[in-house]
Amino acid sequence: MEDFRFGDLRIGQTASFVAEITETMLDRFAVLSGDRNPLHMDAAFADRAGHPQRVAHGMLTASLFSTLAGMHLPGKRALLREVTVRFHKPVYPGARLSVEGTVAHLQEAFRVVEVKVVVRDGGGVRVASGVYSAGVME
């Protein structure tokens, strides 16, 4: 876990990590979120809808923004204030996702960092992107 203070952050600074999406994650996310849409839960239903397997919840993918903020950029001093996310492609179990964030803006008066995020699958295809802002506690 990183421990950047606001003064340590610089425009253009990056952080990244890789996460694998598993069937178990889909099952657990369904319990936590209450979203049991058959696209997420039933492989046969997903197949009939044109997907090769169950589709990961979009918000499961978006939760990786929280991981990036709270563990990597800026790390343990971060408190998310806002997240904007766009989903570009479905994510399926077995996907290895690369999550990369770049510091885009620093708001010194309130110690807020804005980070642009891109999530790519193992083939480098963008599956999600967006921005988060986080307060950075001293």
Protein Blocks (a to p, Z undefined) as FASTA:
>chain_A
ZZddfklpcghiacdddddddfklmmmmmmmnopacfklmmmklmmmnopabdcddfklm
mmmmmmmmmmmonbjmbccfbdcdddfbdcdehiacddddddfbdcfknopacddddddd
fkopafbdcdddddddZZ
